[in-house]
Amino acid sequence: MYLNLEVITIIIRPFTYDSDAHIVSGRKSTITIENLSPQLSDEERIEQRRCIEEGLFEIFIKYTDQQESNGYLGAAAV
């Protein structure tokens, strides 16, 4: 009897980030705000965008289905 095994390989590479820093003056002090954005290849950026879009679509469908099942018509009922 042979076992049917599946092997998944995950390659982890260190991320590098682009830094965008701003200094904001307040009443009593100044605050440095730093925005870090990962440096991604074009393929990684496309994959990241696709995953975000799929997640948002699933949320949209979830709430659309709830509104239809509750008979809620929103602004159209006004």
C-alpha positions in Angstrom: 0.0 0.0 0.0 1.4 3.4 -1.0 0.7 6.5 0.9 -0.4 9.5 -1.1 1.6 12.4 0.4 1.5 16.0 -0.7 4.5 18.2 0.0 4.1 22.0 0.3 7.2 24.2 0.2 7.0 27.7 1.5 9.8 30.0 0.7 10.3 32.8 3.1 12.3 35.8 2.1 13.0 38.9 4.2 10.9 41.8 3.3 12.3 45.2 2.6 10.2 48.3 3.1 10.0 51.8 1.6 9.8 54.4 4.3 7.8 57.6 4.1 8.2 59.8 7.2 6.3 62.9 8.1 6.9 65.2 11.1 3.7 66.7 12.6 3.9 69.6 15.1 1.5 69.5 17.9 0.8 71.9 20.8 3.5 70.6 23.1 5.6 68.3 20.9 6.4 67.0 17.5 5.5 63.5 16.3 7.2 61.6 13.6 4.8 59.4 11.6 6.4 56.7 9.5 4.5 54.8 6.8 6.2 51.5 5.8 5.2 49.9 2.5 6.6 46.5 1.5 8.7 46.3 -1.6 6.9 43.7 -3.7 7.5 42.4 -7.2 4.8 43.0 -9.8 3.6 39.4 -9.5 3.5 39.7 -5.7 1.6 43.0 -5.9 -1.0 41.5 -8.3 -1.4 38.5 -6.1 -1.9 40.7 -3.0 -4.5 42.8 -4.8 -6.3 39.7 -6.0 -6.5 38.4 -2.4 -7.8 41.7 -1.1 -10.4 41.9 -3.9 -11.6 38.3 -3.2 -11.9 39.1 0.5 -13.9 42.2 -0.1 -16.1 40.4 -2.6 -16.9 37.7 0.0 -17.9 40.4 2.5 -20.0 42.2 0.0 -21.9 39.0 -1.0 -22.4 38.1 2.7 -24.1 41.5 3.5 -26.0 41.6 0.2 -27.4 38.1 1.0 -28.4 39.3 4.5 -30.2 42.4 3.2 -32.1 40.4 0.6 -33.2 37.8 3.2 -34.3 40.5 5.6 -36.4 42.3 2.9 -34.3 45.4 3.4 -34.4 47.7 0.4 -32.4 50.6 1.8 -32.8 53.9 0.0 -35.2 52.4 -2.6 -37.9 52.0 0.1 -37.9 55.7 1.0 
